[in-house]
Amino acid sequence: MAHWFITGVSTGLGRALAEHLLAQDNIVVGTVRSESAAAAFDALAPGRAHGLVMDVTDEAAVLAAVAAAETLTGGLDFVVNNAGHGFTGAIEETSLADAKALFDVNVFGPMAVIKAALPYMRARRAGHIINITSVSGLAAWHGTGLYGASKFALECIGRTLAQEVAPLGIRVTNVAPGGLRTAFAAGHMPGAEPSIADYAGTAHVARGVLLGHHGTEPSDPALAAQAIVAAALAAEPPMLLLIGADALGYAENEFATLAADIARWKPLTLSVAATDAVHA
């Protein structure tokens, strides 16, 4: 039996992950946005499922929730940063207010959770932090620039954190899903306003694709949850876990494109060396 803390367990991947873990007799503390949702989560496995009302953008609430989870479980083994939301629109169309609000949820919220959990994990010299990012945090796609930027940021935080806490016995895994059959791409997805017609053939395509494929995405969240748990319990868990064939394809294509560009421009890259530079 392990002790898990998961943000955003009302629906989607967070709910699938919580249900899978509870079916395996684990203890799960999950965060939700209302008292009714907390009660519904408690009912999934009385005594092992604990719903806490928390807004990831409220740092004081995050600190209180993590402290409560530590008390309820006797010590957290895994902390999963799952809560977040999408956003579509061209960079030019996106207001700074919308961009900041997105980063509050997708970047600063997870960072608050990490900062709240680490003192307990450092004291025990054990623990595993899992960040749910996105393949959009690895492969840029027009129309999802600000969403992708928030996931790029969380990717970097996770990879850097892994280096910082490895000597302390703490592990970090970034999980980058592709399309999952959840409510992520439902009609209420936030988007930039107003719309600029010049982006009809590029940035505006993303919203149509995401909404148009809602319900037919290639990956099953229940199977994704099983994959995440399998990776988390591995003797040597990955620092990056891609979820889904589409995520794998997009990431491989992006890395290949970058590698080709680096190779093509390598002579110019190296042309700036000072005459007395020493190369390893």
TAURQUI-V593124 format. One record per run of one state. SS is the DSSP state (A for helix, B for strand, O for the rest). FROM is the first residue (numbers start at 1). LEN is the number of residues. If there is no record, write none. Layout:
ss: <SS:SS>
from: <FROM:FROM>
len: <LEN:LEN>
This chain:
ss: <O:B:O:A:O:B:O:A:O:B:O:A:O:B:O:B:O:A:O:B:O:A:O:A:O:B:O:B:O:B:O:A:O:A:O:B:O:A:O:B:O:A:O:A:O>
from: <1:3:8:12:24:27:33:35:43:49:54:59:74:78:82:88:89:96:125:127:133:135:138:145:169:170:178:180:181:191:192:197:200:203:213:219:220:221:233:240:244:245:265:266:271>
len: <2:5:4:12:3:6:2:8:6:5:5:15:4:4:6:1:7:29:2:6:2:3:7:24:1:8:2:1:10:1:5:3:3:10:6:1:1:12:7:4:1:20:1:5:10>
